[in-house]
Amino acid sequence: MKKSLWSIAALSLVLAGCGGPAAEQAGAEGGGESGETPTLTVALPTTSCLVSIENYVAQENGFFEEEGVTINLEAVNGSAGVLQAIAAGQADFGGPGATPVLAALERGEDIQYFLNVRPGGSFYLVSDSDSGIESASDLEGRTIGVATADGNEVSFVDAIMSNEGFSTDEYEKLTVGEGGTAVAAFERGEIDAYAASADGYATIEHAGIDMTDLTTDSVDYMFGNGYAAPAAVIEDRPDALVAYSRAWIRAAELVADDPQAALEACAEYQPQELEDEDYALSILDLIKQNRTPVHEDEPFGHMAQEDWDAILADALEAEIVTDESLDVSEAFTNELLDQINE
Protein backbone atom coordinates (compact mmCIF):
# COMPACT_ATOMS: atom_id res chain seq x y z
CA MET A 1 0.00 0.00 0.00
CA LYS A 2 1.02 3.64 -0.15
CA LYS A 3 3.64 4.63 2.37
CA SER A 4 2.91 6.78 5.42
CA LEU A 5 3.25 10.54 5.24
CA TRP A 6 6.80 11.75 5.33
CA SER A 7 7.83 14.83 7.21
CA ILE A 8 8.98 17.35 4.65
CA ALA A 9 11.41 18.55 7.30
CA ALA A 10 13.76 15.93 5.88
CA LEU A 11 14.10 18.24 2.90
CA SER A 12 15.37 21.17 4.96
CA LEU A 13 18.35 22.79 3.31
CA VAL A 14 20.86 25.42 4.29
CA LEU A 15 20.04 27.87 1.51
CA ALA A 16 20.92 31.27 2.88
CA GLY A 17 23.73 33.06 1.20
CA CYS A 18 23.90 30.79 -1.85
CA GLY A 19 24.91 32.42 -5.09
CA GLY A 20 23.01 32.13 -8.33
CA PRO A 21 23.89 29.90 -11.25
CA ALA A 22 26.58 30.61 -13.77
CA ALA A 23 25.60 33.35 -16.17
CA GLU A 24 24.41 32.53 -19.64
CA GLN A 25 26.41 33.42 -22.72
CA ALA A 26 24.29 35.41 -25.20
CA GLY A 27 24.44 34.09 -28.72
CA ALA A 28 26.63 31.17 -27.63
CA GLU A 29 26.03 27.74 -26.15
CA GLY A 30 24.59 28.24 -22.67
CA GLY A 31 22.87 31.63 -22.80
CA GLY A 32 23.32 35.40 -22.44
CA GLU A 33 25.98 37.87 -21.34
CA SER A 34 28.03 37.38 -18.18
CA GLY A 35 26.07 38.61 -15.16
CA GLU A 36 22.66 37.97 -16.70
CA THR A 37 20.16 35.73 -14.96
CA PRO A 38 19.74 32.53 -16.98
CA THR A 39 16.28 31.72 -18.28
CA LEU A 40 14.86 28.23 -18.65
CA THR A 41 11.46 26.92 -19.72
CA VAL A 42 10.08 23.89 -17.91
CA ALA A 43 7.32 21.74 -19.43
CA LEU A 44 4.95 20.51 -16.73
CA PRO A 45 3.01 17.30 -17.45
CA THR A 46 -0.37 18.62 -16.31
CA THR A 47 -2.44 21.78 -16.51
CA SER A 48 -3.33 21.37 -12.82
CA CYS A 49 -1.67 23.99 -10.66
CA LEU A 50 -2.20 21.86 -7.55
CA VAL A 51 -0.38 18.82 -8.93
CA SER A 52 2.63 20.96 -9.88
CA ILE A 53 2.14 23.37 -6.98
CA GLU A 54 5.81 23.57 -6.00
CA ASN A 55 6.55 25.31 -9.31
CA TYR A 56 3.79 27.87 -8.88
CA VAL A 57 4.66 28.52 -5.23
CA ALA A 58 8.30 29.04 -6.18
CA GLN A 59 7.25 31.42 -8.96
CA GLU A 60 4.79 33.44 -6.88
CA ASN A 61 7.12 33.73 -3.88
CA GLY A 62 10.17 34.74 -5.91
CA PHE A 63 12.19 31.63 -4.99
CA PHE A 64 13.46 31.13 -8.54
CA GLU A 65 14.64 34.72 -8.69
CA GLU A 66 16.29 34.46 -5.29
CA GLU A 67 18.17 31.36 -6.39
CA GLY A 68 19.34 33.16 -9.52
CA VAL A 69 17.26 31.75 -12.36
CA THR A 70 14.25 32.86 -14.39
CA ILE A 71 11.78 30.04 -15.02
CA ASN A 72 8.97 30.03 -17.57
CA LEU A 73 6.24 27.50 -16.75
CA GLU A 74 4.58 25.72 -19.66
CA ALA A 75 1.80 23.22 -18.90
CA VAL A 76 1.31 20.39 -21.42
CA ASN A 77 -0.58 17.10 -21.48
CA GLY A 78 1.30 14.15 -20.02
CA SER A 79 4.81 12.80 -20.37
CA ALA A 80 4.52 12.57 -24.15
CA GLY A 81 3.73 16.27 -24.32
CA VAL A 82 6.70 17.07 -22.10
CA LEU A 83 9.12 15.07 -24.23
CA GLN A 84 7.71 16.51 -27.43
CA ALA A 85 8.15 20.06 -26.10
CA ILE A 86 11.77 19.32 -25.19
CA ALA A 87 12.50 17.65 -28.54
CA ALA A 88 10.95 20.59 -30.40
CA GLY A 89 13.04 23.11 -28.48
CA GLN A 90 9.95 24.61 -26.84
CA ALA A 91 11.21 23.67 -23.35
CA ASP A 92 14.67 23.27 -21.86
CA PHE A 93 13.59 20.53 -19.46
CA GLY A 94 10.43 19.06 -18.02
CA GLY A 95 8.62 16.57 -15.83
CA PRO A 96 8.12 13.26 -17.67
CA GLY A 97 7.68 9.80 -16.22
CA ALA A 98 10.55 7.33 -16.13
CA THR A 99 9.13 4.84 -18.64
CA PRO A 100 8.52 7.49 -21.33
CA VAL A 101 12.12 8.63 -20.80
CA LEU A 102 13.34 5.09 -21.48
CA ALA A 103 11.21 5.00 -24.63
CA ALA A 104 12.73 8.34 -25.67
CA LEU A 105 16.24 6.94 -25.15
CA GLU A 106 15.35 4.00 -27.37
CA ARG A 107 14.27 6.50 -30.05
CA GLY A 108 17.69 8.12 -29.82
CA GLU A 109 16.72 11.14 -27.71
CA ASP A 110 19.53 11.94 -25.28
CA ILE A 111 17.56 12.89 -22.18
CA GLN A 112 18.30 12.29 -18.48
CA TYR A 113 16.52 12.58 -15.18
CA PHE A 114 18.41 14.87 -12.81
CA LEU A 115 15.88 15.20 -9.94
CA ASN A 116 13.42 12.66 -8.53
CA VAL A 117 10.72 14.72 -6.79
CA ARG A 118 8.05 12.01 -6.40
CA PRO A 119 10.01 9.10 -4.89
CA GLY A 120 6.79 7.77 -3.38
CA GLY A 121 5.16 7.48 -6.78
CA SER A 122 2.58 9.59 -8.62
CA PHE A 123 -0.28 7.14 -9.04
CA TYR A 124 -2.80 5.11 -7.09
CA LEU A 125 -4.68 2.09 -8.41
CA VAL A 126 -8.20 2.61 -7.08
CA SER A 127 -11.62 1.02 -7.33
CA ASP A 128 -15.13 2.00 -6.26
CA SER A 129 -15.50 0.81 -2.68
CA ASP A 130 -19.02 -0.42 -3.52
CA SER A 131 -17.75 -2.67 -6.33
CA GLY A 132 -16.54 -5.51 -4.13
CA ILE A 133 -13.05 -5.21 -5.63
CA GLU A 134 -10.73 -5.29 -2.64
CA SER A 135 -7.32 -5.99 -4.18
CA ALA A 136 -5.49 -5.89 -7.48
CA SER A 137 -5.86 -9.68 -7.70
CA ASP A 138 -9.60 -9.10 -8.18
CA LEU A 139 -9.00 -7.30 -11.47
CA GLU A 140 -8.52 -10.36 -13.67
CA GLY A 141 -10.79 -9.95 -16.69
CA ARG A 142 -11.70 -6.42 -15.65
CA THR A 143 -11.18 -3.00 -17.23
CA ILE A 144 -8.71 -0.53 -15.73
CA GLY A 145 -8.97 3.10 -16.75
CA VAL A 146 -5.93 5.24 -17.52
CA ALA A 147 -5.76 8.95 -18.25
CA THR A 148 -3.54 8.71 -21.33
CA ALA A 149 -2.47 5.84 -23.58
CA ASP A 150 1.27 6.57 -23.30
CA GLY A 151 1.74 8.03 -19.84
CA ASN A 152 3.57 6.59 -16.83
CA GLU A 153 0.27 5.27 -15.43
CA VAL A 154 0.19 2.59 -18.16
CA SER A 155 3.40 0.94 -16.97
CA PHE A 156 2.24 1.47 -13.37
CA VAL A 157 -0.88 -0.63 -14.05
CA ASP A 158 1.02 -3.28 -15.99
CA ALA A 159 3.63 -3.60 -13.22
CA ILE A 160 1.03 -4.12 -10.49
CA MET A 161 -0.88 -6.66 -12.56
CA SER A 162 2.29 -8.50 -13.59
CA ASN A 163 3.30 -8.78 -9.96
CA GLU A 164 -0.13 -10.23 -9.27
CA GLY A 165 0.59 -12.91 -11.88
CA PHE A 166 -1.49 -11.56 -14.78
CA SER A 167 -0.36 -11.04 -18.35
CA THR A 168 -1.57 -7.97 -20.26
CA ASP A 169 -4.19 -10.03 -22.12
CA GLU A 170 -5.87 -11.00 -18.84
CA TYR A 171 -7.22 -7.49 -18.21
CA GLU A 172 -8.08 -4.48 -20.33
CA LYS A 173 -6.76 -0.92 -20.17
CA LEU A 174 -9.10 1.81 -21.39
CA THR A 175 -8.05 5.42 -21.96
CA VAL A 176 -10.73 7.55 -20.31
CA GLY A 177 -8.99 10.84 -19.58
CA GLU A 178 -8.95 12.37 -16.13
CA GLY A 179 -11.13 14.41 -13.82
CA GLY A 180 -14.78 14.44 -14.80
CA THR A 181 -14.35 11.96 -17.64
CA ALA A 182 -12.85 9.40 -15.24
CA VAL A 183 -15.78 9.96 -12.87
CA ALA A 184 -18.20 9.40 -15.76
CA ALA A 185 -16.39 6.19 -16.75
CA PHE A 186 -16.94 4.83 -13.24
CA GLU A 187 -20.58 5.95 -13.20
CA ARG A 188 -21.29 4.34 -16.59
CA GLY A 189 -19.62 1.10 -15.54
CA GLU A 190 -16.98 1.39 -18.28
CA ILE A 191 -14.12 0.81 -15.86
CA ASP A 192 -13.68 -1.31 -12.74
CA ALA A 193 -10.54 0.45 -11.48
CA TYR A 194 -8.49 3.51 -12.38
CA ALA A 195 -4.84 4.56 -12.26
CA ALA A 196 -5.32 7.91 -10.57
CA SER A 197 -2.92 10.77 -10.02
CA ALA A 198 -3.32 12.82 -6.84
CA ASP A 199 -5.80 15.22 -8.41
CA GLY A 200 -7.61 12.36 -10.12
CA TYR A 201 -8.02 10.52 -6.83
CA ALA A 202 -9.34 13.63 -5.10
CA THR A 203 -11.68 14.48 -8.00
CA ILE A 204 -13.28 11.05 -8.01
CA GLU A 205 -13.81 11.03 -4.24
CA HIS A 206 -15.09 14.62 -4.38
CA ALA A 207 -17.71 13.44 -6.87
CA GLY A 208 -19.08 11.11 -4.20
CA ILE A 209 -17.41 7.84 -5.21
CA ASP A 210 -15.64 6.34 -2.21
CA MET A 211 -12.33 4.84 -3.31
CA THR A 212 -10.44 1.72 -2.24
CA ASP A 213 -6.68 1.96 -2.77
CA LEU A 214 -5.47 -1.22 -4.49
CA THR A 215 -1.85 -0.07 -4.85
CA THR A 216 0.62 -2.73 -3.72
CA ASP A 217 4.09 -2.59 -2.21
CA SER A 218 5.34 -4.37 -5.32
CA VAL A 219 5.66 -1.03 -7.13
CA ASP A 220 7.56 0.87 -4.42
CA TYR A 221 10.45 1.14 -6.88
CA MET A 222 8.24 3.00 -9.37
CA PHE A 223 8.83 6.65 -8.53
CA GLY A 224 6.64 9.33 -10.06
CA ASN A 225 7.37 12.08 -12.54
CA GLY A 226 10.63 13.87 -11.88
CA TYR A 227 12.64 16.40 -13.85
CA ALA A 228 14.69 15.53 -16.91
CA ALA A 229 16.69 17.47 -19.45
CA PRO A 230 18.76 16.79 -22.55
CA ALA A 231 22.23 15.67 -21.53
CA ALA A 232 23.65 18.77 -23.22
CA VAL A 233 21.58 21.07 -20.99
CA ILE A 234 22.75 19.20 -17.88
CA GLU A 235 26.34 19.51 -19.02
CA ASP A 236 26.20 23.12 -20.21
CA ARG A 237 23.80 24.68 -17.68
CA PRO A 238 24.07 22.70 -14.45
CA ASP A 239 23.99 25.77 -12.20
CA ALA A 240 20.65 26.87 -13.63
CA LEU A 241 19.17 23.41 -13.03
CA VAL A 242 20.57 23.42 -9.49
CA ALA A 243 19.01 26.83 -8.86
CA TYR A 244 15.65 25.59 -10.17
CA SER A 245 15.83 22.50 -7.97
CA ARG A 246 16.72 24.43 -4.82
CA ALA A 247 13.81 26.78 -5.38
CA TRP A 248 11.51 23.79 -5.96
CA ILE A 249 12.56 22.26 -2.62
CA ARG A 250 12.04 25.55 -0.80
CA ALA A 251 8.53 25.67 -2.26
CA ALA A 252 7.88 22.07 -1.19
CA GLU A 253 8.79 23.05 2.38
CA LEU A 254 6.35 25.96 2.27
CA VAL A 255 3.57 23.76 0.90
CA ALA A 256 4.11 21.28 3.73
CA ASP A 257 4.39 23.90 6.45
CA ASP A 258 1.46 26.09 5.41
CA PRO A 259 -0.70 24.40 2.74
CA GLN A 260 -3.47 27.01 2.95
CA ALA A 261 -1.01 29.81 2.24
CA ALA A 262 0.48 27.74 -0.59
CA LEU A 263 -2.93 27.51 -2.24
CA GLU A 264 -2.81 31.25 -2.86
CA ALA A 265 -0.22 30.62 -5.57
CA CYS A 266 -2.83 28.76 -7.63
CA ALA A 267 -5.32 31.61 -7.47
CA GLU A 268 -3.48 33.31 -10.32
CA TYR A 269 -3.23 30.23 -12.53
CA GLN A 270 -6.16 27.88 -11.86
CA PRO A 271 -8.66 29.64 -9.55
CA GLN A 272 -11.33 27.02 -10.30
CA GLU A 273 -9.20 24.43 -8.48
CA LEU A 274 -9.63 26.45 -5.27
CA GLU A 275 -13.42 26.70 -5.31
CA ASP A 276 -13.59 23.84 -2.81
CA GLU A 277 -10.76 24.27 -0.30
CA ASP A 278 -11.20 20.81 1.24
CA TYR A 279 -10.77 19.29 -2.22
CA ALA A 280 -7.65 21.35 -2.86
CA LEU A 281 -6.12 20.47 0.51
CA SER A 282 -6.81 16.77 -0.07
CA ILE A 283 -4.72 16.95 -3.25
CA LEU A 284 -1.84 18.56 -1.36
CA ASP A 285 -2.08 15.81 1.26
CA LEU A 286 -1.76 13.14 -1.42
CA ILE A 287 1.15 15.00 -3.02
CA LYS A 288 2.90 15.01 0.35
CA GLN A 289 2.68 11.20 0.26
CA ASN A 290 4.23 11.26 -3.22
CA ARG A 291 7.31 12.93 -1.72
CA THR A 292 7.84 9.96 0.63
CA PRO A 293 11.37 8.61 0.01
CA VAL A 294 12.05 4.93 -0.55
CA HIS A 295 15.81 5.26 -0.02
CA GLU A 296 15.75 7.33 3.16
CA ASP A 297 19.54 7.51 3.62
CA GLU A 298 20.05 9.19 0.26
CA PRO A 299 19.80 12.92 -0.54
CA PHE A 300 16.49 14.24 -1.81
CA GLY A 301 16.17 13.71 -5.55
CA HIS A 302 18.23 10.51 -5.53
CA MET A 303 17.65 7.73 -8.06
CA ALA A 304 18.80 4.14 -7.62
CA GLN A 305 20.11 1.95 -10.43
CA GLU A 306 18.03 -1.00 -9.22
CA ASP A 307 14.82 1.03 -9.46
CA TRP A 308 15.58 1.99 -13.05
CA ASP A 309 16.46 -1.65 -13.81
CA ALA A 310 13.04 -2.74 -12.50
CA ILE A 311 11.26 -0.02 -14.50
CA LEU A 312 13.08 -1.12 -17.65
CA ALA A 313 12.09 -4.74 -17.00
CA ASP A 314 8.44 -3.64 -16.73
CA ALA A 315 8.71 -1.58 -19.92
CA LEU A 316 10.21 -4.53 -21.80
CA GLU A 317 7.50 -6.89 -20.58
CA ALA A 318 4.80 -4.44 -21.64
CA GLU A 319 6.62 -3.89 -24.96
CA ILE A 320 6.76 -0.14 -24.37
CA VAL A 321 10.50 -0.59 -24.88
CA THR A 322 11.91 -3.45 -26.99
CA ASP A 323 15.70 -2.99 -26.76
CA GLU A 324 16.91 -5.29 -23.98
CA SER A 325 20.41 -3.82 -24.24
CA LEU A 326 19.22 -0.31 -23.30
CA ASP A 327 21.61 1.11 -20.69
CA VAL A 328 19.51 2.64 -17.90
CA SER A 329 22.55 4.47 -16.52
CA GLU A 330 22.11 6.82 -19.47
CA ALA A 331 18.59 7.68 -18.29
CA PHE A 332 19.56 9.45 -15.08
CA THR A 333 22.26 11.28 -13.19
CA ASN A 334 22.70 12.02 -9.49
CA GLU A 335 25.63 14.34 -10.14
CA LEU A 336 23.78 17.57 -9.28
CA LEU A 337 22.34 16.38 -5.97
CA ASP A 338 25.23 17.42 -3.72
CA GLN A 339 24.86 21.02 -4.91
CA ILE A 340 21.08 20.88 -4.79
CA ASN A 341 21.09 19.64 -1.19
CA GLU A 342 23.90 21.85 0.17
PyMOL commands that set and color helices and strands:
alter all, ss='L'
color gray80, all
select helices_A, chain A and resi 8-11+53-60+63-67+78-87+98-106+129-131+136-139+152-163+168-170+180-187+198-206+217-219+231-236+238-257+259-267+271-274+277-290+305-317+328-330+337-340
alter helices_A, ss='H'
color red, helices_A
select strands_A, chain A and resi 39-44+70-75+93-94+111-115+124-128+143-146+172-175+193-196+211-213+227-230
alter strands_A, ss='S'
color yellow, strands_A
deselect
rebuild
show_as cartoon
